[in-house]
Amino acid sequence: MRDPLAEPSDLIRSVSRALRVLESVGRAPRGLTVKQIARRCELTVATTYHLVRTLAYEGYVIRREDGTYIVGLEVADRYRELVAAFRGSPAVGETLRRVALETGWSHYLGRFVGGQVAVTAVAEGHRSPYLEDLVPGFDEGAHATALGKALLATLTAEQRHRYLREYGMRPFTSATLGTPEAFEADLAAGERRGMQLELGQFRQGVACAAVLISPDKDMERRTVLACALPASEMMTSARVVRTKLLAAARAIADSLATES
C-alpha cells in the first residue's frame, strides 16, 4: 500500500501510471483488455492505450490474439536479476544448497530490505513440505515465520511494535500469533531456546526454525538462516534441528565473510 503522504514532490506521473498498469496486468493471469486495465487503474482509455503500447514495446506486457494483455518476459528477467542480487556470491548460494541437500530440509536466507523482512534466497530440500509463498522477495508474515521472528528479535521492543502496527498480524492459520504481547512472549521463548521457532503458525502442519547469522549495527546487513520441516518432526527433533541450523549458519557466515 502506497502512503499518499510520502509521495515525492517530483513524482513522474507517467511512470507511476505505467507501474500501476503493470501491477494490474500481473494480478490477472487470464489477461486484461485495455478498457479493463483503464477501469482498474482509474485512467482514461486513451492514456491506458499509450501506456500499454509502451510497455508492450519494452517487453513488459504481451498482447494476445484476443486483444488482452498479460505480463511479458522482461518481468521474468528482472526477477532473475533480483534473485541473484539478493542471494549474493556463488559461495553463499552453494553453501545454502549443500546444507539443504545434506539435511533434506529447505533452507532460507532472510534480511531487512527497505525496512521490511524479506526472504532473499531459497534452497529446496526433499524432506520439507513445499512452501510456494516463500520465494526470494516474499515480504509478508514476519510475525508468523521463524525467519521473520529471528530478524524482528534484533530490533528494540518499540521498533517491533511499530513494525507490527504498520504491517499487521494477518492470521495465516488458527495458530498464528495475533497480539504484540503474544509475539513478545514467543520471541523471549525463542531467545531461551537458542533459535526462533514456529509450529503451524504460517502453514498448518509445517514448522520452521531460524537463527541469526550476522548481527550488525546496520539493520539491512543483518542476516538470518531458517529451515522448514514437517511439524511432527520438529516436535521430536528440535535439538537436532538447532544443532544443524547453527552449524549451517556458521558455514554461511564464513561465505559471507569471504564475500566481504
C-alpha positions in Angstrom: 0.0 0.0 0.0 1.5 3.3 -1.1 1.5 6.1 1.5 0.0 9.3 -0.1 1.8 11.4 2.5 5.1 10.0 1.3 4.6 10.9 -2.3 7.7 12.8 -3.6 7.2 16.3 -5.0 9.0 15.3 -8.2 6.9 12.2 -8.8 6.8 11.4 -12.6 3.1 10.6 -13.1 3.5 8.7 -16.3 6.0 6.3 -14.7 3.7 5.8 -11.7 0.8 5.1 -14.0 2.7 2.6 -16.1 3.7 0.7 -13.0 0.1 0.6 -11.9 -0.9 -0.8 -15.3 1.8 -3.5 -15.0 0.7 -4.4 -11.5 -2.9 -4.7 -12.6 -1.9 -7.0 -15.6 0.2 -9.1 -13.2 -2.7 -9.7 -10.9 -4.8 -11.0 -13.8 -3.3 -14.2 -15.2 -6.1 -14.6 -17.8 -5.2 -11.2 -19.2 -7.0 -7.9 -19.4 -8.3 -5.7 -22.2 -7.3 -2.0 -22.4 -10.7 -1.0 -21.1 -10.4 -3.4 -18.1 -7.0 -2.0 -17.3 -8.2 1.6 -17.5 -11.1 0.8 -15.2 -8.9 -1.0 -12.6 -6.3 1.8 -12.7 -8.8 4.6 -12.8 -7.3 6.0 -16.0 -8.8 7.1 -19.3 -8.8 4.6 -22.1 -6.6 6.9 -24.3 -4.0 7.2 -21.5 -4.1 3.5 -20.8 -3.7 2.7 -24.5 -0.5 4.7 -24.8 0.9 3.2 -21.6 0.1 -0.4 -22.6 1.7 0.1 -26.1 4.9 1.5 -24.5 5.0 -1.5 -22.0 4.5 -3.9 -24.9 7.2 -2.3 -26.9 9.6 -2.7 -24.0 8.6 -6.3 -23.4 6.9 -5.9 -20.1 3.4 -6.9 -21.3 2.4 -9.1 -24.3 -0.7 -8.5 -26.4 -2.5 -11.8 -27.2 -4.7 -12.5 -30.3 -7.9 -11.9 -28.3 -6.8 -8.4 -27.5 -6.0 -9.0 -23.9 -2.6 -8.2 -22.3 -0.5 -10.5 -20.0 2.8 -10.0 -18.3 5.8 -10.1 -20.6 9.1 -12.0 -20.3 11.1 -8.9 -19.4 9.5 -9.1 -15.9 10.9 -12.6 -15.5 14.4 -11.2 -16.5 14.1 -8.5 -13.8 13.1 -11.1 -11.2 16.1 -13.3 -12.0 18.3 -10.3 -11.5 16.6 -9.6 -8.2 17.1 -13.2 -7.0 20.8 -13.0 -8.0 21.3 -9.7 -6.2 19.6 -10.9 -3.1 21.4 -14.3 -2.9 24.9 -12.7 -3.1 28.0 -14.5 -4.1 28.1 -18.0 -5.6 29.7 -19.3 -2.4 26.7 -18.3 -0.4 24.3 -20.0 -2.8 26.4 -23.1 -2.9 26.6 -23.4 0.9 22.8 -23.0 1.1 22.2 -25.7 -1.5 24.7 -28.0 0.3 23.1 -27.8 3.7 19.6 -28.3 2.1 21.0 -31.5 0.4 22.7 -32.8 3.5 19.7 -32.3 5.8 16.9 -32.7 3.4 15.2 -29.6 4.8 14.5 -26.5 2.7 16.7 -23.6 3.9 16.0 -19.8 3.6 18.1 -16.7 4.0 16.4 -13.5 5.1 17.2 -9.9 5.9 15.7 -6.5 6.1 15.1 -4.9 2.6 13.8 -1.4 2.7 12.9 -1.9 6.3 10.8 -5.0 5.6 11.6 -8.6 6.5 12.2 -10.4 3.2 13.2 -13.8 2.0 16.4 -13.3 0.0 17.5 -16.9 -1.0 16.0 -20.4 -1.0 17.4 -23.9 -1.4 14.7 -26.6 -1.5 15.1 -29.9 0.5 13.5 -33.1 -0.5 12.1 -33.9 3.0 10.4 -30.5 3.5 6.9 -29.6 2.6 6.9 -27.2 -0.4 6.0 -23.6 0.6 5.2 -21.8 -2.7 5.0 -18.4 -0.9 8.5 -18.5 0.5 10.4 -17.3 -2.6 13.0 -14.6 -2.9 11.3 -11.2 -2.4 8.5 -12.6 -0.1 8.0 -9.9 2.5 4.8 -10.8 4.3 4.0 -12.7 7.5 7.1 -11.8 9.5 5.1 -12.4 12.7 4.2 -15.9 11.5 7.6 -17.2 10.3 10.7 -18.2 12.2 12.7 -16.2 9.7 10.7 -13.1 10.5 10.9 -13.6 14.2 14.7 -14.0 14.1 15.0 -10.7 12.3 12.5 -8.8 14.4 14.2 -10.1 17.6 17.2 -7.9 16.6 15.0 -4.7 16.9 14.0 -2.9 20.1 10.6 -3.6 21.5 9.4 -0.2 20.3 10.7 -0.9 16.8 8.9 -4.3 16.7 5.6 -2.8 17.9 5.9 -0.1 15.2 6.6 -2.8 12.6 3.7 -4.9 13.7 1.3 -1.9 13.6 2.4 -1.0 10.1 2.3 -4.4 8.5 -0.3 -6.1 10.7 -0.6 -9.6 12.1 -2.6 -11.5 9.5 -3.9 -14.8 10.7 -2.3 -17.3 8.3 -3.6 -20.2 10.4 -5.5 -20.6 13.7 -2.2 -20.9 15.4 -0.9 -17.5 14.1 0.0 -15.1 16.9 -2.5 -12.2 17.0 -1.2 -9.7 19.5 2.1 -7.9 20.1 2.1 -9.3 23.7 1.9 -12.9 22.5 4.6 -12.1 19.9 6.9 -10.7 22.6 6.4 -13.8 24.8 7.2 -16.0 21.8 10.4 -14.2 21.0 11.5 -14.4 24.6 11.0 -18.2 24.5 13.0 -18.3 21.3 15.9 -16.5 22.9 15.9 -19.0 25.8 15.7 -21.9 23.3 18.6 -20.6 21.2 16.5 -20.4 18.0 13.2 -18.8 16.9 10.5 -21.3 16.2 7.0 -21.6 14.8 4.8 -24.6 14.7 1.9 -24.3 12.2 1.7 -20.5 12.5 2.4 -19.9 8.8 1.2 -23.1 7.3 -0.7 -25.9 9.0 1.4 -29.0 9.6 4.7 -27.2 8.8 7.3 -25.9 11.3 10.2 -23.5 10.8 13.2 -22.6 12.9 15.7 -19.8 12.4 18.9 -18.4 13.9 20.8 -15.2 13.4 23.8 -15.5 11.1 25.3 -12.0 11.2 24.4 -9.3 13.6 25.2 -5.8 12.5 24.5 -2.2 13.6 23.1 -1.6 10.1 19.8 -3.5 10.2 19.8 -4.1 6.5 23.1 -6.1 6.9 21.6 -8.5 9.5 21.1 -12.0 8.0 19.2 -15.0 9.3 19.0 -18.6 8.3 15.8 -20.6 8.6 14.7 -24.1 7.7 11.3 -25.8 7.2 10.2 -29.3 8.0 7.1 -31.2 9.0 5.8 -30.0 12.4 5.7 -33.6 13.7 9.4 -33.9 13.0 10.2 -30.6 14.7 8.4 -31.7 17.9 10.6 -34.7 18.3 13.9 -33.4 16.9 14.1 -29.7 17.9 17.6 -30.1 19.5 18.9 -31.8 16.3 17.4 -29.0 14.2 19.1 -26.4 16.3 22.5 -28.1 16.1 22.4 -28.5 12.4 21.0 -25.0 11.8 23.7 -23.4 13.9 26.4 -25.4 12.0 24.9 -24.2 8.7 24.7 -20.7 9.9 28.5 -20.7 10.7 29.2 -22.1 7.3 27.2 -19.3 5.6 28.7 -16.7 7.9 32.1 -17.8 6.6 30.9 -17.5 3.0 29.5 -14.0 3.7 32.8 -13.0 5.3 34.7 -14.2 2.2 32.3 -12.2 0.1 33.0 -9.0 2.1 
